[in-house]
Structures are given as structure tokens and as C-alpha cells.
Amino acid sequence: PTRAEASDVSTAIYDGADAIMLSAESAAGMYPEESVAMQQRIINRVESDSHYRTFLHSKDFFPHNTATDAIITAARQISTTIDAKSIVTFTLRGSTALRASKT
């Protein structure tokens, strides 16, 4: 990837993107596997950066006075305490998953 693409990847991670992709030139060029490997290295580097962790934890979550937000807030605390890798939510309309993703 070019320097601009590397910057775009890291910025996307800091912005909280759920997925990223390579440009057509990098993905279909002479070294597509190396491009994907480099992209993964960039992602790993950003996610292991202490500034990234600080940035993630600085995003304020202001729970609403609802049962959903009470449960989500508790789940967040529990996941931090036990160092859980993920939180799974069940939802009918998607609102629980949306609120959980904001924590």
C-alpha cells in the first residue's frame, strides 16, 4: 500500500471502522497477498498502540435511563473485569446491538 493508503487504514481504525478494504490498485496489483499482510500489520500496530486504547476509552458513553442501557453498562463492566474478548447481544430491532456498540 502507498503511504496514503497506510494512513487511511490507520485513520479508519481510529475512527472505529468495522471493516476496511484495499484500493483496487493494491488488491489487484502484483503483490495482493503482501498488501493484505501489510494492511493487517498496520491494523495490529494501531490496535496495540497505547494512544489507541486511551482514545477508545475516552469516548464517553452516556447511558439512557432504560433497562437496555443498564444491562449494557453492566455487561461492559463485567467484560472489562474478566477481560472478555466480546459481548454478544440479542436484539429484535437492532437497538440493543447499536447501543452496545457505542459503549
SVG drawing of the C-alpha trace seen along z (x, -y; Angstrom):
<svg xmlns="http://www.w3.org/2000/svg" viewBox="-38 -11 42 25">
<polyline fill="none" stroke="black" stroke-width="0.4" points="0.0,0.0 1.1,-3.6 1.8,-5.9 -1.6,-7.5 -3.3,-4.1 -1.4,-3.2 -2.6,-6.4 -6.1,-5.8 -6.1,-2.4 -4.8,-3.7 -7.3,-6.6 -10.2,-4.2 -9.2,-2.1 -9.0,-5.2 -12.4,-6.3 -13.9,-2.9 -14.5,-1.3 -15.9,2.2 -14.2,3.1 -11.6,1.7 -10.6,2.7 -7.7,2.1 -7.8,-0.1 -8.2,1.7 -4.6,1.0 -3.2,2.6 -5.7,5.5 -5.2,6.4 -1.6,5.4 1.4,7.6 1.5,8.2 -2.0,8.6 -1.1,11.1 1.7,8.8 -0.7,5.9 -3.2,7.7 -0.4,8.7 0.8,5.2 -2.7,3.9 -3.0,6.4 0.3,5.2 -1.0,1.7 -4.2,2.7 -2.3,4.7 0.1,1.8 -2.7,-0.7 -4.7,1.6 -1.7,2.3 -0.8,-1.4 -1.4,-2.8 -2.8,-6.0 -5.4,-4.0 -6.6,-2.3 -6.7,-5.7 -8.7,-7.1 -11.2,-4.3 -11.7,-4.6 -12.1,-8.4 -15.2,-8.2 -18.0,-8.9 -21.0,-6.7 -23.9,-8.4 -26.4,-5.7 -30.1,-6.5 -32.4,-5.7 -33.5,-2.4 -33.2,1.3 -31.3,1.8 -28.6,-0.7 -28.4,0.6 -27.7,4.1 -25.2,2.9 -23.4,0.8 -23.2,3.8 -22.0,6.0 -19.3,3.5 -18.0,3.6 -18.2,7.4 -16.3,7.7 -13.6,5.4 -13.3,7.2 -13.0,10.7 -11.1,9.4 -13.8,10.8 -13.0,10.7 -16.5,9.9 -20.0,9.1 -22.9,10.9 -26.4,9.2 -29.8,10.5 -32.0,8.0 -35.2,7.8 -34.9,4.4 -31.1,3.9 -31.3,1.2 -29.6,3.2 -26.7,4.1 -26.5,0.4 -26.4,-0.8 -23.8,1.8 -21.6,0.8 -21.5,-2.7 -20.1,-1.7"/>
</svg>
